[in-house]
Structure formats: structure tokens, C-alpha cells
Amino acid sequence: MQAGADTQNGFFWRPQSANAAVKIVAPEHRPATPKSPSSRKDSTQRQCRNILIYGSCKFQDKGCIYYHPPTQDVSPPQDRPDSPASAAFSANAPVFIPKSTLSVRSSTPQSVQAQSETFVPTPPLTATSDDYTEHDPYDPYYYPPDLHGEASTDELAAKMQAMETNVYDMSVDPHQMGLSAEYDSMSAFYPHPQPTYVQQPLNYHLYTRPLPSLFTRNYFIPDDVREELQRRSEIIRTAPMPGLNLPEDLQGYHSIVPLEPLVGEKRKFGNWSTVVYRAINEKDGVPYALRRMESYRIPHVTAFAAIEAWNKIRHPNIVSVKEAFTTRAFNDNSLVVVYDYYANAQTLYDAYVKPKAPSFVNGRLQQQSQLLPEHTLWSFIVQIASAIKAVHERGMAVRAVDPTKILVTDKNRVRLGSCGILDALTWEAPVDVAIFQMEDLARFGAIIVTLCCQNVAASHTNNLAKALDTLGRTYSNDVKKIIVWLYGKPGPHKTIENFLDVIGSRVVAEMDEMQTSVDRLQAELMNELENARLVRLLAKMGFINERPEFAREPRWSETGDRYIIKLFRDYVFHQVDENGNPVINLTHVLTCLNKLDAGTDERIMLISRDEQSCLVVSYKDIKGFIDSAFSDLATAATSGRM
Ligand SMILES: Nc1ncnc2c1ncn2[C@@H]1O[C@H](COP(=O)(O)OP(=O)(O)OP(=O)(O)O)[C@@H](O)[C@H]1O
């Protein structure tokens, strides 16, 4: 049923809610009586507004021309404009005649905005007749001269609009908004007592920066970041290849996928054959990397003590060790060590040392240049040094400082992997941690040479002189110095702490880079902050709106509360400008949805598609209608009716 179909009174009214649709009609032209050319002339027939508002009129006996009923007839104003009683009163009010044009469908009228509770102080109910001045009670667009001086109605409306924009920001000083004159004049208007403004609690649902007016790129996650995250997400979800004959369940891990080829030459870790798998833990649902040492029978449970020690180390440049166990699920005795999994990770060797296949550049097949930029090299040096320091400080040694055991898990982010395995495998051998720590430093030097020369053989001690000569052509003297230091003879001063002292300025530079990177990511996060909840809200509205099975249901027709949801959808998405062109304004959409999600008391005017009726309703009400409609749908779905 269309609005206005209620032929009896020309507007529909729903007693179950405080909202009322009001039919829009052309202004009624009352014939002027010959005796009263101006509307003021019949004012003695009309009740004085001061009586309605303040209970008395100080000009009653001083020439006020309006009707003053006997004292017992006067009931003081009790209802706030937004109270249900007041709303019911307004529902039965005379036909609403909009003053301004309604060519912009569903726009919030200024008259509604002007009702904003936050900034229009309610006059104290105890006000005496001395506190106000005489005014024309029958001009609904009247503003006291004090309030706006010489400003036009439009100017004042614009200021009210500005106040509306900041209505939720209680921290904003009205004087900063250029409203000082209005505020001061309002104080003069209600001098005794001053109205008290209650500080509302902050509503963080509204504290967003939804400023994009169009769907420009700047407001969304950059393509490269999104693609990388998407790729990782897909890799995590890749299903295991059929026919690999892998166990379905491995001590609480399932969906086992090998991360390296199972055919061909077996990979070696020292003397042991090894394979790395990705598997999902059934308890937490998180993917982990499982390194399996094939055909290895652990002689004693004390070998696991080393894994426990590694389990306690948490460092941003070390792949954390979760647990270790033995298994016969692969039809042999295997030792499995479980690590954190980094989707799409590469080893340092694969990323920067392994020769790449030649590729076509400008139509020519060319060898790909992989030369590591010096600032990236220093970043790797600082990160690896920091990881080694964390291990040495605990009286342990890494023992797996090798380009094939260091993972590149993000752009220029490296982590020591495969930690703890050698400790578990060689638990019986006598341990001299100091020697292992010296070895860590020497291997660290070898990694730097390998990265600079892109050749593992260059890092062998007998090739060092030639390697230094080669890398000296590309890299600074500082790089050469630290390589010499790391390859140097062991001694009490050759510690990772001293090494970090030597490269102190590079550490500071790396720290700056990290902070900048965190800032950048946080900025990205800010852009994405609201998306999740707004998408949920949009999904709800999508489920509710335009369901064909509800086409004939009374609750969805123009008299039902769910009709409001339809109109609200139009208000949010289908606005048109004064020329009838669609308004594509993302800011408007985000602002509306944020207010809807927060369920604010702010009221908006919804207008029917035929522009024959309008409805003033708060976001809070609309939120309630959407929630109830959606829960009805959900109930119907679960009970199998849909
Ligand atoms: N924790 C992990 N998270 C994600 N991927 C990993 C993890 N550990 C290893 N990998 C991946 O598993 C694959 C095999 O790892 P592995 O350490 O055996 O490297 P490799 O290049 O095969 O070295 P090697 O030649 O010594 O066997 C590599 O592609 C590596 O990126």
C-alpha cells in the first residue's frame, strides 16, 4: 500500500512506534477574511504561545493581542519534544507543509536538524515570564533577533548544519566552531539558571574518518599489500595433493601438505634426511610448519629438553618452536619438530643467492640481476644479529646460521628457522656453548659474504680475500670491516654484543625503518577499521530488503514498520540531487551506516518514493527494525521454513 492510501485522514500513523508518516500536501490557501488582511489581525482568537511554553505571559495585561485562557486551563509544558507522548502529539498534528523544496528525495530537512537535542538548550521549566520576550507565536521559522543578529535563515541553517556535523564530538569547543555569538546570545536568552549540558560518554562507533566522497584508491588497502595478503591466505588454504600417501592425522595435526618436493634427491640436514610439511593443528586451527627428520629414533626423552628451552624463546627474528614428538605415522621412526608457519616464506638462499632463470626484458632474454642493495643488506645484518643476541643471552647457540635455514617471511623480514633440531639430534655429545657461539658468529660472516657475492663458495675461508675484493666494488668499507671482524680469531671480546656496538648507527637506522613501516601499516589498518562491521550491517540489509516472499506481507507494506527499512535504504543509497541525478557519496553512506550501527537518537526524514509522504524516525528505531527483521529471518531459516 502506498503512503497516503489511508483515505480517512491523509496520513498513516502507527501506534506501535513513535514515528508517524505525514502526507505532504500543497500549502493550503485560506481565503483571507475581509476584516483581517494580515494574519496578525485575528490573533485574539489564537492562544498565546508564551502560555503554552512558559505557563504565563508577562504581556497579558500589557497589550498582548493573543488569547490568554483562564489559569486552570493552562497546563505547563511537560513533555520533551522527543518523548513518546510528544511524538504521539506530533503524529496527530496538522498536515505537515514543508517550507523548502523536496526535490532532493530523502534529504534531512533543516527543521529536523534544528531539533538536535545537543545544541538547542531546553529552556528551564521554572523560567519566569521575565525571562523571555514577546514573539510572534505563529511563525514557525521565526528566530529571535538576538540569536542570529542580521543573519539570514539560510545562514543560520548552515551554522546549525555545522553544529550537526560535530554533534558527537563533545570535545569540540563551540567557540572554535564559530558559534560563540550564538552561544553567548543563548546564555543571555536563558540567564537564570544556566542550562547544564551533560557530557555524553564518547561513542567510538562514530569516531571514524569517513571522508572519501568517492570510491578513490587512497581509501582502500594498496594493491600490492592486498595481493600479498591474499596470496598468503590462499597458500594457507591449499588442499593436500591426492596420492601422496601422507598420514591423515599426525599427533593432532591434519591436512598435511609438503612444502618441498618429495621425489628426487632427499634434502639433508647434517647427516639426516628431512622434509618440511605444513599442517593444521586440530586444537587451535592454526597452520604450523612440521620438520620431519626421517628414520631417526630418539634415544631418550631428555633429548626433548633442548626443544623445551627453544620453546621459551620469543623473538621477532626467530621462527618460534612449538613442540616436538616422535611418530611412526610415516612407516618409520621420525622426529617431528613443530614451528610457526609463515605462508609464502622463502629461504634466504632461494630469495637472494640461488641463480634465477633468465627472463625476457625488452624482448631480450637476460640474466636477472639480484644484487642486494646495501641498505637491505644492513637490515638483514641487524635482524640476524639481534636474533643471535637473544639466543646467546640465554646461554644457548643457534647452530643453524645458514642461508637455507633463514626464512624471508615478509618484505625484507628475516627469521632464523630450524632452531633446536641440532640440539635435539646431538643431545648426547658434550656441549661447549662458547665454541658454538663463536661458530654462530663465523657463520654469520659467511652469510654476509654469500649474500654480497651471491655465491656460497665465496664464503669459504680460502676464498675470502678474493670475495672481499669483489664485494668491495659494490659495498662500503663498513661491510668489509664487519666481515673481517666476524671471520677473525675467537676471543673474549668477540661477542654478539660487541658486534652490535660496532654497528650501532646501522641499528638506529633499522629502528627508524621499522617505526616507519609500523606507521604505514597502522595507517592501512585505520582505513580498514570500519569495514568489517559495516560489511556485516550491509549483509543484514541485503538479506532483508527486496525479499519476494514478503511482497504481500502487511509488515513490509507501507503501514508496516519494515517499510522504514526500505525507505532507509533509499535514503542511504538512492539519493538524487535537485536535478534528479544520482548522488554517489561514500561519506554519506559511511556516516549513515555508522550512525545506524551505533543506534543514535538522531532523527532523519524518510520520504516515500512517490514523494507523497514522509516519516521522521531515529537511527535507533531503524536499528531496532533491522535487528528484529533479521532475527525473524534467521529464526525462519533455522526452523527450515526458508
Ligand atoms: N616455518 C616455516 N614456515 C613456512 N615455510 C617454511 C618454514 N620452514 C621451512 N619452510 C619452507 O619449507 C621449504 C623447505 O625448507 P628447508 O629448510 O628444507 O629449505 P631447503 O631450501 O629445502 O633447504 P635444504 O636444501 O637444506 O633442504 C622451504 O621452501 C621453506 O621456505
PDBQT file of the ligand as one rigid body, heavy atoms in Angstrom, charges set to zero:
ROOT
HETATM    1  N1  LIG A 701      58.451 -22.222   9.371  1.00  0.00    +0.000 N 
HETATM    2  C1  LIG A 701      58.232 -22.242   8.061  1.00  0.00    +0.000 A 
HETATM    3  N2  LIG A 701      57.197 -21.587   7.551  1.00  0.00    +0.000 NA
HETATM    4  C2  LIG A 701      56.955 -21.599   6.222  1.00  0.00    +0.000 A 
HETATM    5  N3  LIG A 701      57.715 -22.232   5.345  1.00  0.00    +0.000 NA
HETATM    6  C3  LIG A 701      58.799 -22.902   5.793  1.00  0.00    +0.000 A 
HETATM    7  C4  LIG A 701      59.101 -22.939   7.171  1.00  0.00    +0.000 A 
HETATM    8  N4  LIG A 701      60.222 -23.661   7.331  1.00  0.00    +0.000 NA
HETATM    9  C5  LIG A 701      60.574 -24.058   6.099  1.00  0.00    +0.000 A 
HETATM   10  N5  LIG A 701      59.729 -23.605   5.176  1.00  0.00    +0.000 N 
HETATM   11  C6  LIG A 701      59.787 -23.815   3.734  1.00  0.00    +0.000 C 
HETATM   12  O1  LIG A 701      59.981 -25.174   3.504  1.00  0.00    +0.000 OA
HETATM   13  C7  LIG A 701      60.805 -25.359   2.400  1.00  0.00    +0.000 C 
HETATM   14  C8  LIG A 701      61.897 -26.334   2.790  1.00  0.00    +0.000 C 
HETATM   15  O2  LIG A 701      62.632 -25.825   3.845  1.00  0.00    +0.000 OA
HETATM   16  P1  LIG A 701      64.135 -26.255   4.072  1.00  0.00    +0.000 P 
HETATM   17  O3  LIG A 701      64.595 -25.645   5.341  1.00  0.00    +0.000 OA
HETATM   18  O4  LIG A 701      64.267 -27.733   3.953  1.00  0.00    +0.000 OA
HETATM   19  O5  LIG A 701      64.799 -25.491   2.907  1.00  0.00    +0.000 OA
HETATM   20  P2  LIG A 701      65.605 -26.067   1.695  1.00  0.00    +0.000 P 
HETATM   21  O6  LIG A 701      65.768 -24.955   0.737  1.00  0.00    +0.000 OA
HETATM   22  O7  LIG A 701      64.928 -27.291   1.236  1.00  0.00    +0.000 OA
HETATM   23  O8  LIG A 701      66.958 -26.344   2.416  1.00  0.00    +0.000 OA
HETATM   24  P3  LIG A 701      67.866 -27.661   2.274  1.00  0.00    +0.000 P 
HETATM   25  O9  LIG A 701      68.388 -27.578   0.889  1.00  0.00    +0.000 OA
HETATM   26  O10 LIG A 701      68.867 -27.503   3.335  1.00  0.00    +0.000 OA
HETATM   27  O11 LIG A 701      66.916 -28.798   2.500  1.00  0.00    +0.000 OA
HETATM   28  C9  LIG A 701      61.357 -24.010   2.010  1.00  0.00    +0.000 C 
HETATM   29  O12 LIG A 701      60.700 -23.575   0.852  1.00  0.00    +0.000 OA
HETATM   30  C10 LIG A 701      60.973 -23.107   3.135  1.00  0.00    +0.000 C 
HETATM   31  O13 LIG A 701      60.607 -21.844   2.636  1.00  0.00    +0.000 OA
ENDROOT
TORSDOF 0
